[in-house]
């Protein structure tokens, strides 16, 4: 049965065949399927819990390319030794909840409270 809401922590794909991604160099990443990622941007983890980079993307160009990649700034954003790592095709890319999500939600709540006179 289809869920009546988006489950962000279940959105996952992999780096597409014939592509790689290098932290610190590449501003976009080509996935095998980006259809469930938010077209308006969000936060992703490239890699696994043991070897990862946390990135923000600003949108999707073409069908499966996340673009506008910038490094997250809150918390541990890259695993030790992976500052300039090149992740190969097949590497998992998933939507994750980051410190920036909390920061974004807090800013939205503050703005709403201000507009409502709170």
Secondary structure, DSSP 8 states (H G I E B T S, - for coil): ---SS--GGG-EEEB-TT--EETTT-SEEEBS--TTS-TT-EEEEEEETTEEEEEEE-EEETTTEEE--EE--SS--B-TT-TT-EE-TT-EEEE---HHHHHHHHHHHHHHHHHTT-
